[in-house]
Amino acid sequence: METSLFTNIHTLVGIHDANVRLLRGTDMAQLPSLKNAWLLVEDGRIAALGSMDALPPNALQFKQISLNGAWVFPSWCDSHTHLVFAASREDEFVLKIKGKSYEEIALAGGGILNSAQKIQACSEEELFVLAQQRIQKLIALGTGAIELKSGYGLSVEGELKMLRVIKRLKEWSPIPIKATFLGAHAYPQEFKENHQGYIDLLLKTLLPQISAEGLADYMDVFCEQGFFSLEETDHILTAATQLGLKPKIHANQLSASGAVELAVRHQALSVDHLEEMNDAAEDALASGNTIATLLPNCSLFLGIPFANARRLLAKNVCLALASDYNPGSSPSGNMNLVVSLACMRQKMLPEEAINAATLNGAAAMELSDMYGSLSVGKVANFFYTKAMPSLAYLPYSFGDNLIEGVFINGKRYENE
């Protein structure tokens, strides 16, 4: 049994009781912490914690690692990414600077269809190596659990290629990965006038094969004007649920369309984006158990409104934060920036934002039993910081990388 005793910790952050699996509304402002602390890790799990004034009686027999007054946080849990992609899209970035809208770029063959074309030309091995490199960088930035979506294949071959890459990444990765089938991301050009034909391809060809090979945990749909309608989304999610894939929805990014209410009716695990909301959508979230995942990096990059976190918190909704890492609308998986933006632009308290990016992010991937807090019995995925004067300094100092080191499964992570 490998045991390490981490000592001289300025503050242990997020020491929730192990039975706390998610937080809603006003409870999200509660972030239990312990100053002048130690943390005991055995075989990759958190075994005990306490004050330096009361070290374990057998402390001298353990390998001791002094963190020299650092703050220790549970690793970020990023529950929404499109990290498997073939190439960046900075050319579209320049078009946005020149005034082109997201919709205009998409109609001209850019956006999701651009990434889909590049996926077709990229081998599975190339995709795997590119995604590996991205995940390694994100772990070094504090991410300790992550969700990866398909959705840039938009064909039987392309979607299966992406999902098989994600399956390989699951087997390789030192952090847990959840896989989401997002074949309903956009309509391929050849199906622009034949929506039912593409839906049949998803439901009759792809879904059975994905289910048989165990390639996905969840089914996601981009329910939005110009993409998949409410009726189409309802049909797709019903079929996916019957095959054991739990639903998620991209909803209310560009309009308050009724997608949130549909997600709640389907008992979706999460509904993500929510930049455009109304009372009916907010009340639906308040009445159900679907997690509202906010993606502030996307709002920053596209120049669209930020989701109104304060209204959702006031209605006792469970909020998660995620990066939406993708080449078109959020080319950053840095969860430290996500937390800073949530504070600066969505007026979340530092405690609320950290809970949303850790415990609730884990819950949005059904991982909060083992990840998302520094709780006894959970996996020892955490990072420690450079010297900080306060908790609020982490999101306040958004231009600095304050992470001094990362531990995954109780072992120091080195990004080679």
C-alpha positions as CSV (number, residue, x, y, z in Angstrom):
1,M,0.0,0.0,0.0
2,E,1.5,3.3,-1.1
3,T,0.8,6.1,1.4
4,S,1.7,9.8,1.3
5,L,1.1,12.5,3.9
6,F,0.8,16.0,2.5
7,T,1.6,18.5,5.1
8,N,1.8,22.3,5.6
9,I,-1.2,23.1,3.5
10,H,-2.4,26.7,3.9
11,T,-6.0,25.7,3.1
12,L,-7.8,22.5,2.0
13,V,-10.7,23.6,-0.2
14,G,-13.9,21.7,-0.9
15,I,-13.8,19.2,1.9
16,H,-17.5,18.3,1.5
17,D,-18.9,15.3,3.3
18,A,-18.5,12.3,1.0
19,N,-22.3,11.9,0.9
20,V,-22.8,15.3,-0.8
21,R,-23.0,14.5,-4.5
22,L,-24.2,17.9,-5.9
23,L,-25.3,21.3,-4.7
24,R,-28.2,23.5,-5.7
25,G,-29.0,27.2,-5.3
26,T,-27.9,28.9,-2.2
27,D,-26.1,25.8,-1.0
28,M,-23.5,26.4,-3.8
29,A,-22.1,29.3,-1.8
30,Q,-21.0,26.8,0.9
31,L,-17.4,25.6,0.2
32,P,-16.1,23.9,3.4
33,S,-12.4,24.4,3.9
34,L,-9.7,23.7,6.5
35,K,-6.7,25.9,7.2
36,N,-3.3,24.8,8.3
37,A,-4.0,21.2,7.2
38,W,-2.7,17.9,6.2
39,L,-4.0,15.3,3.8
40,L,-3.4,11.5,3.9
41,V,-3.5,9.6,0.6
42,E,-3.5,5.8,0.5
43,D,-3.4,3.9,-2.9
44,G,-4.7,6.8,-4.8
45,R,-7.6,7.6,-2.4
46,I,-8.1,10.2,0.2
47,A,-7.8,8.4,3.5
48,A,-7.9,11.2,6.1
49,L,-7.4,14.9,6.6
50,G,-7.0,17.2,9.5
51,S,-5.3,20.1,11.2
52,M,-1.5,20.4,11.4
53,D,-2.1,20.9,15.2
54,A,-3.1,17.2,15.3
55,L,-1.1,15.1,12.9
56,P,-1.8,11.4,12.7
57,P,0.0,9.6,15.6
58,N,1.9,7.4,13.1
59,A,2.8,10.3,10.8
60,L,6.5,9.6,10.9
61,Q,6.0,6.2,9.1
62,F,4.5,7.8,6.0
63,K,6.2,9.5,3.1
64,Q,5.8,13.2,3.8
65,I,5.3,15.8,1.1
66,S,5.3,19.4,2.4
67,L,3.3,21.8,0.2
68,N,4.9,24.8,1.9
69,G,1.7,26.8,2.5
70,A,0.0,26.1,-0.7
71,W,-3.8,26.0,-1.2
72,V,-5.1,22.6,-2.3
73,F,-8.2,22.3,-4.5
74,P,-10.1,19.2,-5.9
75,S,-9.3,18.9,-9.6
76,W,-11.6,20.6,-12.1
77,C,-14.3,18.4,-13.6
78,D,-15.0,19.5,-17.1
79,S,-18.3,18.0,-18.2
80,H,-18.6,19.5,-21.7
81,T,-15.9,19.4,-24.4
82,H,-15.5,18.7,-28.1
83,L,-11.8,18.0,-27.6
84,V,-11.4,15.4,-30.4
85,F,-11.0,17.5,-33.5
86,A,-8.6,17.5,-36.5
87,A,-7.6,21.1,-36.9
88,S,-8.0,24.6,-35.5
89,R,-10.2,27.2,-37.1
90,E,-8.5,30.5,-36.7
91,D,-9.5,31.6,-40.2
92,E,-13.1,31.8,-38.9
93,F,-11.8,33.7,-35.9
94,V,-10.6,36.4,-38.3
95,L,-14.0,36.3,-40.1
96,K,-15.7,37.0,-36.7
97,I,-13.4,39.9,-36.1
98,K,-14.5,41.3,-39.5
99,G,-18.1,41.1,-38.4
100,K,-19.4,37.7,-39.6
101,S,-21.9,36.0,-37.3
102,Y,-21.8,32.4,-36.1
103,E,-24.8,31.7,-38.3
104,E,-23.3,33.4,-41.4
105,I,-20.1,31.4,-41.1
106,A,-22.1,28.2,-40.7
107,L,-24.2,28.9,-43.7
108,A,-21.1,29.5,-45.8
109,G,-19.8,26.0,-45.0
110,G,-17.8,26.9,-41.9
111,G,-18.4,26.0,-38.3
112,I,-19.3,22.5,-37.5
113,L,-19.3,21.4,-41.2
114,N,-15.8,22.7,-41.5
115,S,-14.6,20.5,-38.7
116,A,-16.5,17.6,-40.1
117,Q,-14.7,17.9,-43.4
118,K,-11.3,17.9,-41.6
119,I,-12.3,14.8,-39.5
120,Q,-12.9,12.9,-42.7
121,A,-9.4,13.5,-43.9
122,C,-7.7,12.7,-40.6
123,S,-6.8,9.2,-39.6
124,E,-7.9,7.6,-36.3
125,E,-4.3,7.5,-35.1
126,E,-3.7,11.2,-35.9
127,L,-6.9,12.1,-34.0
128,F,-5.9,10.0,-31.0
129,V,-2.4,11.7,-30.7
130,L,-3.9,15.2,-31.1
131,A,-6.5,14.5,-28.4
132,Q,-3.8,12.9,-26.1
133,Q,-1.7,16.1,-26.3
134,R,-4.7,18.3,-25.5
135,I,-5.7,16.2,-22.5
136,Q,-2.2,16.2,-21.1
137,K,-2.1,20.0,-21.3
138,L,-5.5,20.2,-19.5
139,I,-4.4,17.9,-16.7
140,A,-1.5,20.2,-16.1
141,L,-4.0,23.1,-15.8
142,G,-5.9,21.3,-13.1
143,T,-8.5,19.2,-14.9
144,G,-9.1,15.8,-13.3
145,A,-12.2,14.4,-15.1
146,I,-13.5,15.2,-18.5
147,E,-16.3,14.5,-21.0
148,L,-15.6,14.2,-24.7
149,K,-18.2,14.5,-27.5
150,S,-18.3,13.2,-31.0
151,G,-20.2,15.3,-33.5
152,Y,-17.6,16.4,-36.1
153,G,-18.0,13.1,-38.0
154,L,-21.5,13.6,-39.3
155,S,-21.4,10.3,-41.1
156,V,-21.3,6.7,-40.1
157,E,-17.6,6.4,-40.7
158,G,-16.7,9.7,-39.1
159,E,-18.8,9.4,-36.0
160,L,-17.5,5.8,-35.3
161,K,-14.0,7.0,-35.9
162,M,-14.4,9.7,-33.2
163,L,-16.0,7.5,-30.7
164,R,-13.4,4.8,-31.2
165,V,-10.7,7.4,-30.5
166,I,-12.6,8.4,-27.4
167,K,-12.7,4.8,-26.3
168,R,-9.0,4.5,-26.8
169,L,-8.5,7.7,-24.8
170,K,-10.5,6.2,-21.9
171,E,-8.2,3.2,-21.8
172,W,-5.1,5.4,-21.9
173,S,-6.1,8.4,-19.7
174,P,-5.0,8.8,-16.1
175,I,-8.2,10.7,-15.5
176,P,-11.8,9.5,-16.0
177,I,-13.4,10.2,-19.4
178,K,-17.1,10.1,-20.3
179,A,-18.1,9.7,-24.0
180,T,-21.0,11.5,-25.6
181,F,-22.5,10.7,-29.0
182,L,-23.3,14.0,-30.7
183,G,-24.1,12.8,-34.1
184,A,-27.1,15.3,-34.0
185,H,-24.7,18.2,-34.0
186,A,-25.6,19.6,-37.5
187,Y,-27.1,18.3,-40.7
188,P,-24.4,17.2,-43.3
189,Q,-24.7,19.1,-46.6
190,E,-26.2,16.1,-48.4
191,F,-29.0,15.9,-45.8
192,K,-29.9,19.6,-45.7
193,E,-33.2,19.0,-47.5
194,N,-33.7,15.5,-46.0
195,H,-33.6,15.7,-42.3
196,Q,-35.5,12.5,-41.8
197,G,-32.9,10.7,-43.9
198,Y,-30.1,11.8,-41.6
199,I,-32.1,11.0,-38.4
200,D,-32.8,7.5,-39.8
201,L,-29.0,7.1,-40.3
202,L,-28.4,8.1,-36.7
203,L,-31.1,5.9,-35.2
204,K,-31.1,2.9,-37.4
205,T,-27.4,2.5,-38.3
206,L,-25.3,4.4,-35.8
207,L,-27.1,4.1,-32.5
208,P,-27.4,0.3,-32.6
209,Q,-23.7,-0.1,-33.4
210,I,-22.6,2.5,-30.8
211,S,-24.7,0.7,-28.2
212,A,-23.4,-2.8,-29.2
213,E,-19.7,-1.6,-29.0
214,G,-20.2,0.4,-25.8
215,L,-18.8,3.5,-27.5
216,A,-20.9,6.2,-25.6
217,D,-22.3,6.9,-22.2
218,Y,-24.6,9.8,-23.3
219,M,-26.6,11.1,-26.3
220,D,-26.5,14.8,-27.0
221,V,-28.4,16.9,-29.5
222,F,-27.9,20.5,-30.6
223,C,-31.5,21.7,-30.3
224,E,-31.5,25.2,-31.9
225,Q,-32.9,27.2,-34.8
226,G,-31.1,26.0,-38.0
227,F,-30.0,22.8,-36.4
228,F,-32.3,20.2,-34.7
229,S,-35.9,21.1,-33.9
230,L,-37.8,20.2,-30.7
231,E,-39.7,17.4,-32.5
232,E,-36.5,16.0,-34.0
233,T,-34.7,16.2,-30.7
234,D,-37.5,14.5,-28.8
235,H,-37.5,11.7,-31.4
236,I,-33.7,11.2,-31.2
237,L,-33.5,11.3,-27.4
238,T,-36.4,8.8,-27.0
239,A,-34.6,6.3,-29.3
240,A,-31.3,6.8,-27.5
241,T,-32.8,6.3,-24.1
242,Q,-34.3,3.0,-25.2
243,L,-30.7,1.9,-26.1
244,G,-29.3,2.9,-22.7
245,L,-27.7,6.3,-23.6
246,K,-28.7,9.0,-21.1
247,P,-29.7,12.3,-22.7
248,K,-28.0,15.7,-22.7
249,I,-29.0,18.7,-24.8
250,H,-27.2,21.8,-26.2
251,A,-30.0,24.2,-25.5
252,N,-30.9,27.9,-25.6
253,Q,-27.6,29.1,-27.0
254,L,-29.1,31.3,-29.6
255,S,-32.8,31.4,-28.6
256,A,-35.2,30.4,-25.9
257,S,-36.7,27.5,-27.9
258,G,-38.3,25.2,-25.4
259,A,-35.2,22.9,-25.5
260,V,-34.7,23.2,-21.7
261,E,-38.2,22.2,-20.9
262,L,-37.8,19.2,-23.3
263,A,-34.5,18.2,-21.6
264,V,-36.2,18.2,-18.2
265,R,-39.1,16.1,-19.5
266,H,-36.5,13.6,-20.7
267,Q,-34.8,13.7,-17.4
268,A,-31.6,14.7,-19.1
269,L,-28.5,14.5,-17.0
270,S,-27.6,18.1,-18.1
271,V,-28.7,20.8,-20.3
272,D,-25.8,23.0,-21.6
273,H,-25.3,26.6,-22.7
274,L,-28.5,28.5,-21.6
275,E,-27.4,31.9,-22.7
276,E,-31.0,32.8,-23.8
277,M,-33.5,32.0,-21.1
278,N,-37.1,32.8,-20.1
279,D,-39.2,32.1,-17.0
280,A,-40.6,28.8,-18.4
281,A,-37.1,27.4,-19.0
282,E,-35.8,28.6,-15.6
283,D,-38.9,27.2,-13.8
284,A,-38.5,23.8,-15.6
285,L,-34.9,23.5,-14.3
286,A,-36.0,24.5,-10.8
287,S,-38.7,21.7,-10.8
288,G,-36.4,18.9,-12.0
289,N,-33.0,17.3,-11.4
290,T,-31.3,18.2,-14.7
291,I,-28.0,20.0,-14.1
292,A,-27.7,23.4,-15.8
293,T,-24.2,23.6,-17.3
294,L,-22.9,27.1,-18.2
295,L,-20.1,27.7,-20.7
296,P,-18.7,31.2,-20.3
297,N,-15.7,30.6,-22.5
298,C,-18.1,30.3,-25.5
299,S,-19.8,33.6,-24.6
300,L,-16.5,35.3,-24.3
301,F,-15.2,34.0,-27.7
302,L,-18.4,34.5,-29.7
303,G,-19.4,37.8,-28.1
304,I,-22.9,36.5,-27.2
305,P,-24.6,37.0,-23.8
306,F,-23.4,35.2,-20.7
307,A,-25.9,32.9,-19.0
308,N,-27.7,34.5,-16.1
309,A,-26.3,32.4,-13.2
310,R,-27.7,34.6,-10.5
311,R,-31.3,34.0,-11.6
312,L,-30.8,30.3,-11.8
313,L,-29.2,30.2,-8.4
314,A,-32.1,32.2,-7.0
315,K,-34.4,29.5,-8.3
316,N,-32.5,26.8,-6.6
317,V,-31.0,25.3,-9.8
318,C,-27.9,23.0,-9.7
319,L,-25.2,24.8,-11.8
320,A,-22.1,23.3,-13.3
321,L,-19.4,25.1,-15.3
322,A,-17.5,23.6,-18.2
323,S,-15.1,24.8,-20.9
324,D,-16.9,23.8,-24.2
325,Y,-13.4,23.3,-25.6
326,N,-13.8,23.1,-29.4
327,P,-12.0,24.7,-32.4
328,G,-14.9,27.0,-33.4
329,S,-16.6,28.7,-30.5
330,S,-14.3,28.0,-27.4
331,P,-10.7,27.1,-28.4
332,S,-9.6,26.8,-24.7
333,G,-10.1,24.0,-22.2
334,N,-8.6,26.1,-19.4
335,M,-11.0,25.7,-16.5
336,N,-9.2,28.3,-14.4
337,L,-10.4,30.9,-17.0
338,V,-13.9,29.4,-16.9
339,V,-14.1,29.9,-13.1
340,S,-12.7,33.5,-13.5
341,L,-15.3,34.4,-16.2
342,A,-18.1,32.9,-14.1
343,C,-17.1,35.3,-11.3
344,M,-16.4,38.4,-13.5
345,R,-19.2,38.1,-16.1
346,Q,-21.9,35.9,-14.4
347,K,-21.5,37.3,-10.9
348,M,-20.9,34.0,-9.3
349,L,-19.1,34.0,-5.9
350,P,-15.8,32.3,-6.0
351,E,-17.2,29.6,-3.7
352,E,-20.2,29.1,-6.1
353,A,-17.9,28.9,-9.2
354,I,-15.5,26.5,-7.6
355,N,-18.3,24.2,-6.6
356,A,-19.8,24.4,-10.1
357,A,-16.5,23.5,-11.7
358,T,-15.7,20.6,-9.3
359,L,-18.5,18.8,-7.4
360,N,-21.3,19.8,-9.8
361,G,-19.2,19.2,-12.8
362,A,-18.5,15.7,-11.6
363,A,-22.2,15.2,-11.0
364,A,-22.9,16.2,-14.6
365,M,-20.8,13.2,-15.6
366,E,-22.2,10.9,-12.9
367,L,-18.7,10.9,-11.2
368,S,-19.4,12.8,-8.0
369,D,-19.3,9.7,-5.9
370,M,-15.5,9.5,-6.4
371,Y,-14.5,13.0,-7.8
372,G,-15.2,16.7,-7.3
373,S,-14.3,17.2,-3.7
374,L,-11.5,16.4,-1.2
375,S,-13.7,13.9,0.7
376,V,-12.4,10.8,2.5
377,G,-12.8,7.8,0.3
378,K,-12.7,9.8,-3.0
379,V,-9.9,9.6,-5.6
380,A,-7.0,11.8,-4.8
381,N,-7.1,14.1,-7.9
382,F,-6.1,17.6,-6.8
383,F,-3.9,20.5,-7.5
384,Y,-2.0,22.9,-5.3
385,T,-1.2,26.6,-6.0
386,K,1.5,29.1,-5.7
387,A,1.2,31.4,-2.7
388,M,-2.2,33.2,-2.6
389,P,-3.6,35.7,-0.1
390,S,-7.2,34.4,-0.3
391,L,-9.6,32.0,-2.0
392,A,-10.9,34.9,-4.2
393,Y,-7.4,35.5,-5.5
394,L,-7.6,32.4,-7.8
395,P,-10.4,33.7,-10.0
396,Y,-9.3,37.3,-9.5
397,S,-5.8,36.7,-10.9
398,F,-7.2,35.4,-14.2
399,G,-4.1,36.2,-16.3
400,D,-1.8,34.1,-14.2
401,N,-1.3,30.3,-14.0
402,L,-1.3,29.8,-10.2
403,I,-1.1,26.1,-10.3
404,E,2.2,24.9,-8.8
405,G,1.6,21.1,-9.1
406,V,-1.0,18.4,-9.9
407,F,-1.6,15.0,-8.3
408,I,-3.7,12.4,-10.2
409,N,-4.6,9.2,-8.4
410,G,-2.4,10.4,-5.5
411,K,0.7,10.6,-7.7
412,R,2.5,13.8,-9.0
413,Y,1.5,14.4,-12.6
414,E,4.4,15.3,-15.0
415,N,3.3,16.5,-18.4
416,E,6.0,15.1,-20.6
